[in-house]
Structures are given as structure tokens and as C-alpha cells.
Amino acid sequence: MGVGGSFWELLKPYARPEGFDYIRNKRVAVDLSFWIVQQETATKANVRNPHLRLTFFRTINLFSKFGAFPVFVVDGTPSPLKSQARIARFFRGSGIDLSDLPVVEEGVSVERNAEFSRRVQECVELLELLGIPVLKAREEAEALCAQLNSEGHVDACITADSDAFLFGAKCVIKCLRPNCKEPLECYHMSDIEAGLGLKRKHLIAISLLVGNDYDLNGVQGIGLDTAVRFVQGFSEDEILNRLHEKGKEATMFDGAVKSMDDSIPCLDERSPRPKVPHCSTFPRKGCLEKPEGFACDCSTSDADHQEKKQKKQEMDDSVPSLDERSSRPKVPHCSICGHPGRKKSHLKFSCDFCGTFPGKGCLEKPEGFVCDCSTCDMDRKEKAQKKQENWQLRVCKKIAMEQNFPNNEIIKLYLSNNHGHFTENDGPHISWESPKTEVLVDFLAYHQHWEPSYIRQRMLPMLSTIFFREKALNPTNTLLYGQYEFDSIQRVKVRFGHQFFVVKWKKAVHAMASVTYTIPGDSDIEQEKLTEVDESIDLLDECNVPQIHVDDGCWFLLTDENMDLVRAAFPEEVNRFLLEKELKESKRRNKSGLRSEGVEEMSDSPKSKGVQLSITEFYRSAKVIFHEKPGEDSAGNSDAQGRETSTEKRKASDSKLSKSVRRRLLFG
């Protein structure tokens, strides 16, 4: 959707691959319809309500992993200009012949699909429960996204509609892939201007020529390459006016070549006076035969002669030949070396360009030789100009054959800055709120049939991001989700070239005292496993699932958090962790240094010279082997087993519990 003719392929060389932190702490406008349409191809199996699932996981990913502040935009009432194009697109997708295409009444808007509208409304309800702002556009969502971007309300737009640039977008994120090193594919209008020399009105002109969402056909016979080459010849201020001129007549622009048929109208069109009949050349009853070269000197004939002479002079001035355009005489060139001068003169004297001596002749010109003298250079420029003028003339003739071109309503729609339900002075109302967790759990449990523990676990990355942001602004003793407190930083994790802190959370004492745990039966465990398998079919947009960690009988939650966010909320804990990490690394370096010195001493010993040692000489087993004496009963083994510590028993019991049981114990 957007500009036709593979417009994205034209912009592909100017795409910027960006990392995770590119949109961190930035506002981004998201075209919700774009996500809902994508769910049809993103879903790899029969998943329940894939539009809700995709919106849920992508929003949490966008908020927690990328650290962005998303603003979702939904479509409004479609423009009547788009009605015919929408029906034609439906016919093409369904394989119906376009000759049966009905004609839509002018000014009548075709309503959107009822099923699609229902999905959009369900996603809007989900986003509002997550605390994400949602705006409704007057017509197209990408138009409002572009307006928010151009006016500075957001920093980028997430949409695949290329006409967002025509509506004024400055930065468009076409692809968002969370599971790769550079997950963002960004396009900046400044890069397009620098690389192609095309600005906003140039892009509008290209869309009018090759087709767009409001006119799928464009101008017949003009493709994307031709349209780009054509509009590059004019400035942004004049390109749309030039299209209006060429839509009325098939003439070239000022100073260009004009066609003979269009520039010389017939006599009846140029003169309102009636044509006076004249006698034929044969004598008829008293008429004298007209002599050779006779020219009538009546007023009518004289006026005709003057008009023809004037028009011929205009044509001579507007279409000069190559010889007339250059008053210089044609310079002869040598057939041997190709340089200016005649062959005989080069044999007698010498060629200044070849640098040979008199009487030695010229150097034979190589294959593909091109003379670079001033005369030849001027001729090449004149021929190139004439070729360019003729090409422009053919394009203009194709434009002139189109009816109602260009469509002023389409141009006005692209240049408009009123795509939202707010005034320029007030601006849009954009604010982020805390998620309504319990209501959201009920909503997803009803629509998706998810277990409450599964929903709370998937929401935890978003809740932890909100927790760290609030902790950095207001350092009070708050709890994550009302029951988890920050314990420590376990380690640094590198994922797709990006570093994260793995944070350990533990349940607060008062939260643990008020919770009664129940161990589900075998049937519940099997049902939980089925749910996990069903919801993990498409991991493309899954957020990072918190892991359950058992340490010395205590259960912890592990989440991947942004390092800067954790440092802002808990600077002392981060400094302590980094100091301990540095001490461990220094000890490891010292041990490796001592080990390398020992290896060098062993290599210098006379015993090792010329002897191939076995691997057991380097890595000796530290295991003590006991040989059981004959007749000795197994009572000692039973005593040894009875001396297990209570900690080991707890570890053994914890490892027997399934993942679903441990998740229920933590998330209730």
C-alpha cells in the first residue's frame, strides 16, 4: 500500500539499520492497522485471536525491550477518493475481472470491513488496559502518524505505508524485528533528499504518475524510473505546477522543443474570417491562365502568407538544427588517431595530441576511442540535450492523454495538516498510565483462554520497566507488582550484540505470608503444558519470559533489564556488582597467568623433550576411587545416603517440580 511501482525498492539503498537503543525514551506513532494486517502472515498455526496476541506481545516488547513510548493510531472514515481504488484492489486480490468493476458515486465513502473493525476495537480495548494512548485519525492512520512526526509530537512512525512520506513524515520505521542484532529498518527523509534529490512534493508528483492509494493506475506508460527521472528535472516549488501545465497541453517546458502538429494549428482555428474561394488554374470563359509562380495579392491571401511566414520563423527559432545552434565550422578529424586535423597533415607535420615527430605518422586510436576536444565535447552535449528534450516530449504527450490529471483533490489531501481530531493550538492528548493488571488478566483470560499466571508472567517485563523508571524519579521503597523487591544483579547477559543486566527479584516477606500455595494435580500440569505449547508456536514477537531461579532453597525471578535503566534506579547496587565483577576477572587473570607459567616450566623440563604426553598427563582426574572389599555389605552406602543435608533435599524436591508449577507458585 502507498506509492505504486515498487516504491520501497527505490528507497531501499537509503535504509538505516538501527539497534535496540535507537528509539529508547522516544515517542513513536504506530499504525495499528498495519500490525493487524501483519498477523495473517506472522501466525504460523491456528492460534486463538492472533490480532490480540500479536498486539499484546509486540506492545510489551516495544515498551520494555526497546524502551519506547508508543502512541497507537487507528483509521477513521475512509476518504471517498479511496473508494474506487479499494474496490479495485479487492477485485484484483480476489481474481475478479476489473471490467466488472462498479462505479462508485462521487462523494460516497465505502465503509470498512465489519470483521476488521471488530478486531481493531478489541485491540484498542487491550491497549487502553495496558495504559497506552490511542488516537483516532479522521481518515488514514498513516496520515496522522506523519502529521504527529512532522509537528514534533513523536520522533518516528512505525508503518509500512510508503505514502507516509507524502503526508510529511520525517522518519519511518518499516520493519521491527526484535530477534536480531539490528532490529529496526529506518528511513529518513533527509537521506532520501540527499541521495535522490527528491523532496515531499517530488514524491507526491511521482505518486500521481505511477499510482497511489487514491488512483491505482496513474499515467499509462510511465513507470517508476521514468517518473523519478522526470521529476528530478524540476525544483520542489515548480513540479506540481508543471504537472498542471502538461495536463492541459502536450508542449515542452519553456525553451524546449515543440511538436509540429501541436504548434501549427490549422488556418480555420487561427483566423475567424471565412476562407475566400479562388479560381482554378485552367482558363474558364474569359479567364487568363495564371503564370508559373503566381501568387494572389488579395488581402486574405496576403494575411495567410504573413501568418505562415511568422509561424515558420517561430519554428526556426524554437527548433534550431545542430549546425544552426553552433556557428563554428565542423572540424575534420584524423581517421587514424581520431584527433582534430586531417590525415595528410598529420603525416607531413605531426599530431599535437599524439606527440609524434613529423613524418612518423599518428598513433592508431584504441577501440572505443572518444575525442575530448572542445568541438566534440560541445557536439556531445548538444546531442544529449536534444535526446533529453525528445524524451521529455514523449513523457509530456503521455501525461496530456490522461483525463483530469493531476487530481487536485489528491494533492490537497497529501498536503493537508489536519488529519486528527484536535486543533493546532491544543494538540493531541498523549499520556501513558499504569496498566490495569487485574482487569487485563480477566480480559485475556476471556478472549485468549490463558491462565492468569501465564498472563502475569508475560506482563512482568513491562511492569519492571515501569518500576525502574518510577524508582529513578522517586526513590521510595516500592515493590514490583506489589509483591516483588529488588534483590541483586546476577550477571551481564549479551543478546544479539546488546548487553543487559540479569536482575534477581524475590518476594517480599509480607507478600509471602499472605499467600497460600497449592500444588496442582497431574491433570492440571498436563493442561498447563498444552497451553504453553500452543502459545509458544510463534516466538517472533514473544517478549523475554522471566526465568525462575532456585538458589539455596530460595526462589527468585530473573528478568533482562536495560543497563542504563537499572543504573539510574539502583546506582549503588550497580557499582557494587561492577566492583565484584572486576575483582573476579582480576583473580581469573592471575590464575591464568600462573597456569601459563607452569606450562612453560613443564615444556622446558628435559623429560618432555621429544615425548608425546597423553591427555591424562595434563588433566589428571581428581576423583578418589574406592574399591569395595569382598564381604562388605551395603550398610555403609545407606548411612552415607542418610547424611544428606536439608539443602540438598530441597534442591532435589525443587527440580522435580515442573515449570508450570513453579510459575503458579510465583504468580499465583
KALIN-V494333 format. One record per pair of residues at least 12 apart in sequence whose ideal C-beta (glycine too) atoms are under 6 Angstrom apart, sorted by the first residue. I is the first residue (numbers start at 0). J is the second residue. If there is no record, write none. Layout:
# KALIN-V494333
I;J, I;J
This chain:
# KALIN-V494333
0;160, 1;160, 1;161, 1;162, 2;161, 2;162, 2;206, 2;211, 3;209, 3;210, 4;209, 4;222, 4;223, 6;161, 7;161, 10;186, 13;190, 13;191, 13;194, 14;184, 14;186, 15;185, 16;181, 17;183, 17;185, 18;181, 19;65, 19;497, 21;183, 22;65, 22;67, 23;66, 25;67, 25;154, 26;68, 26;153, 26;154, 27;67, 27;69, 27;153, 27;155, 27;157, 28;70, 28;72, 28;144, 28;147, 28;153, 28;156, 29;69, 29;71, 29;157, 30;140, 30;141, 30;144, 30;158, 31;71, 31;73, 32;74, 32;140, 33;158, 33;159, 35;50, 35;118, 38;50, 38;53, 42;537, 43;536, 43;537, 44;536, 47;447, 48;446, 50;118, 50;122, 51;125, 51;446, 53;540, 54;122, 54;125, 56;540, 56;541, 56;542, 57;540, 59;460, 59;461, 59;542, 60;177, 60;542, 62;461, 63;460, 63;461, 63;464, 66;561, 69;131, 70;132, 70;153, 70;429, 71;126, 71;133, 72;134, 72;136, 72;140, 72;143, 72;144, 73;119, 73;135, 73;140, 74;136, 74;140, 75;135, 75;136, 75;137, 75;138, 76;108, 77;108, 78;138, 79;106, 79;107, 79;108, 80;213, 80;408, 81;212, 81;213, 82;103, 82;109, 83;103, 84;212, 84;213, 84;215, 85;109, 87;100, 87;215, 128;435, 128;438, 128;439, 128;442, 129;434, 130;431, 130;432, 130;433, 130;434, 132;429, 134;427, 136;418, 137;418, 141;158, 141;160, 141;163, 142;166, 142;418, 143;418, 143;419, 144;156, 144;158, 145;163, 145;166, 145;167, 145;168, 146;416, 146;418, 148;168, 148;169, 149;167, 155;170, 155;172, 156;168, 156;171, 157;172, 159;173, 164;202, 165;202, 165;203, 165;413, 169;188, 170;187, 171;186, 172;185, 179;495, 180;495, 180;496, 196;231, 198;235, 200;235, 200;238, 200;239, 201;230, 201;235, 201;238, 203;413, 204;230, 204;238, 204;242, 205;226, 205;230, 207;405, 208;221, 208;226, 209;223, 209;226, 213;409, 218;397, 218;398, 218;401, 220;397, 221;397, 229;394, 242;405, 245;395, 245;398, 246;404, 246;405, 249;261, 249;395, 249;396, 249;399, 251;392, 255;388, 256;318, 256;388, 257;317, 263;310, 275;299, 321;381, 330;374, 333;345, 333;361, 335;361, 335;363, 336;350, 336;353, 336;361, 336;362, 336;364, 337;364, 337;368, 337;370, 338;350, 338;352, 339;372, 345;361, 346;360, 440;454, 452;662, 452;663, 452;666, 455;666, 456;545, 456;662, 456;666, 459;545, 460;542, 460;543, 462;480, 463;479, 463;558, 466;479, 467;564, 467;568, 470;568, 471;567, 471;568, 478;507, 482;506, 482;507, 482;510, 483;504, 483;506, 484;507, 486;503, 486;505, 487;503, 488;500, 488;502, 488;576, 489;501, 489;503, 492;559, 498;562, 499;559, 500;560, 500;562, 500;565, 501;557, 502;558, 502;560, 503;555, 504;556, 505;555, 516;664, 524;657, 524;659, 527;659, 543;559, 545;558, 547;661, 549;653, 552;646, 552;649
